[in-house]
Amino acid sequence: MTTGTFTPRPGAAPLGRMIRAQAALETRMLLRNGEQLLLTVVIPTLLLVLFSAVDIVDTGEGEAVDFLTPGVLALAVMSTAFTGQAIATGFERRYGVLKRLGASPLPRWALMTAKTCSVLVTEVLQIVLLTVIAFALGWSPHGNPLAVVLLLVLGTAAFSGLGLLMAGTLRAEATLAGANLVFLLLLVGGGVIVPLEKFPGAARAALELLPISALSGGLRDVLQEGAGMPWADLGVLAAWAVLGLGAAARFFRWE
């Protein structure tokens, strides 16, 4: 036995390991939360199956599942990156969890990075599940996979920024109510289930500037119509991402 075998080596773990550990913890906590599972998995799946099987909404020419799947994928991104993250982070802030984590060796920016990684992991699981169900319902996608990935990444960034902004500035109860209300409003008016063409001209022009409309519309153009890179929709999502993440970084309160 050499000298110093049992000598303690105090100090923080490597930054990458800390981020991975925190991201894994965030993912486990998210998947164990019944309310968030309802928002992220159950509701999008039920909407896809129900509206594909029952002729409730006029989705235009072609199979209903071809219209619905891109919108439901957009809804899944919003439910995880915005609604679920806003509610979870808001209550972590209320209970002092963020304050304690902010005092740990894990930098605050690394904590937000871990939360983002958790969101991305959850979204991958959602997209895989919804894609399998859509194929079982007869979905036939088209288009450029790179355009789909860009839309999903920018959509995640946009909704994450807005969710963190809400969680970091409002009380937890207000965040809970506000995030769920926004989810319902954007479900109806974001082109997810009801085509934006059904709305009056002025309302439609305003709705098209929302991140959920840009994400669902862009995915639909690519996956249903086989269009090229949807630059206009990518621009809308990029603008929301810059504004949301910038405002969250500026106004987020840890206590």
N, C-alpha and C positions, 0 to 999 in steps of 0.2 A: 504494500500500500504506500503510495507516494504522498508526500506532504501536500495538503491542499485539496485532497480528493473530495472532501465534504465542505469545502469553502463555498459559501453562497456567492452567486454571481448576479447581484441585483441589476435591474435595468429593463427597459422596454423590449418587447419582442420586435423583430424586423417589421417595418411598416406594412409590407405586403401581406405578411402572415396575420397581422392584426386586422387588416381590411377583410381578408378572406374569412377569418373567424367571426367577425361582426356581421358580414353579409350572410353567412350560413345561419347565424342566430336569428337575424331579421327574417330570413326566409322561413325558418321553422315556426317562428311566432306568427307570421302572416298566414301560413297554411293551417295553423291550429285554431285560428280565429273564425268562429262560425259565421259571424256577420260578413266578414271580408270574403269568405269562401262563397257565400250567397251572392255577393256582388260580382266576384271575379269569375266564378265558374257556373253556378247554377242558373242565374238570370240570363246570361248570354246564350247558354246551351238551350234553355227552354224557349227563348225567343226564336232562335234559329230553327228548332224543330217545329214549334207551333206554327209560325208564319210560313214555313216551307210546306207544311202538310195541309194547312187550312187556308183557303182563299179569302183572307180577311181584308188585306190591303192590296190595292191595284199597283203592282210593281212594274207594269209595262210589259212589253213583249219579252218572250223568252221564259226560261224557268225561274220561278221565284227564288230558288236557292242561289242562283247566280247573282241576283240583285242583293239578296240578304246577307250572304256570307261576308263580303267586304265591310258592310256596315257593322255587322256583329263583331268582326275582328277589331274594328275601330273602337267599338263599345268596350271590348275587353281591355284594350290598352287604357282607355279612360278610367275604367273601374279600378284598375290596379295602380296606375301612375298618379291619378288625381284623387279619386274618392277614397280608396283604401289607404293610400299613403297619407293623405291629409288627416283622416280620422285617427289613424294610429299615432302619427307624429304629434297631433294636437294633444292627445291624452298623455303621451310620454312627456310632453312639455309641462302639462298640468301637474303630473305626479312627481316632477323633479328628476325624471330619468335622464332627460337631455342634459340637465345641469350637472349631474353626477358623471355622465359619460364625457361631458366637456372638460371635466377636471382630471380625466384619466390620461394615460400616455397617448391614447388615440386622438390625433388632431381632429378638430371639428370638421374640417373639409373632408377628412378621411371617413368620418362617420357618415356624412352625406353621400360620399362615394359608395360606402357599403350599402346604404339604403337604396341607392340607384341600382347597384348590382343585384340586390334582392328583387327589386321591381322587374329587372330584365329577366332574371331566372323564372319568376312567376309568369311573366308574359310568354316566354318560350313554351312553358307547360300549357298555358291557355291556348296558344295558337296551334300547338300540336293536337290538342284535344278537339278544338273546334274544326280544324282541318279534316281530321279523321271523320267526324260526324258529318261535315259538309260533303265529303266524298261519298259517304254512305247514302246521303240523300240525293246524289246525282250531280254534284257540283262539277263543272268543267272550267277551270281557270285558264286564263291566257296571260300574255304580257311578259314584261321583263322582271325577273326576280330582284335585280338590283334596285329597281324603282320601288318595289314593295318594301325592301329592307330600309331604304332611305326614308320612306314615308313612316314606317313604324318607329325608327330611331328618332326622327324629328318630332313625331307625335308624342313619344315617350318623354322627350326633353321638354316639350311645351307643357304637357299635363303635369309633369313632375314639378316644374317651376311654379305653376299655379297652385298645386296642392301644398307645396312647402310654404308658399306665400300665405295661403289661408291658415295653415297650421301654426305659423310663426307669428301671426299678428292678431288672431281672434282667440277668444276663449274656447276651451275644448267643446263645450256644449254648443256654442255657435258654429264651430267648425263641423260638428256632427250633423247639425240641422242643415247648414249651408251646403255641405258637400253632397248630401243625399238629395237636396232640392235641385241643385245644379245637375246632378246625374239624371234625375227624372226629366227635367226640362230639356236637356240636350238629347236624351233618348227620343223625345217626341219631335223636337225641332232641329235636330242635327243631321237629318238625312240618313239615319240609321235604319229605320223601318219604313217611315213615310218619305217618299221622294220629295225633294225640295221643289219640284215642279208643281206640287199640289198647293204651295203657298202663294199668296199674292206677290206681285212683282217687287214692291218695295221691301216687304218682309223677306223675300227670298234673297235679295241683294245683301241685306244685313246678315242673314243666317249663313250665307256662303263665306263670310269672313271669320266665322267661329272655327276654332281648331278641330272640333269634332266633325264639322262639315267638310273642312279641307282634307282631313284624314280619310273619312268614309268616301268622299267624292273621288279623291285621288286613287284610293285602292280600287274603287269600282271602275274607274276609267281604265286602269291597268289590267285588273283581273277579269273584268267582264267584257270590256270593249277591246282589249288588247292594245291600248294606246301606248305611246312612248313615254318618255320621262315627263311627269306632270309638274312642270316648273312652277306654274301659278300656285298650285296647292302646296308644293314644297316651300315656296316663298312665304305663304301665309303661316305655315307651321314654324318656319325658321324665325319669323318675326315674333310669334307668340313665345317661342323658346327663349329668345334673347330677352324679351320684356319680362317674362315670368321668372326666369332664373336670375336675371339682374335685380329685379325687385325683391325676390326672396333673399338674395345675398345682402341686400342693403337694409331691409326692414325686419328680417327674422330676429325674433327675441327668444333667447334660450331659457328665460325664466318666466 
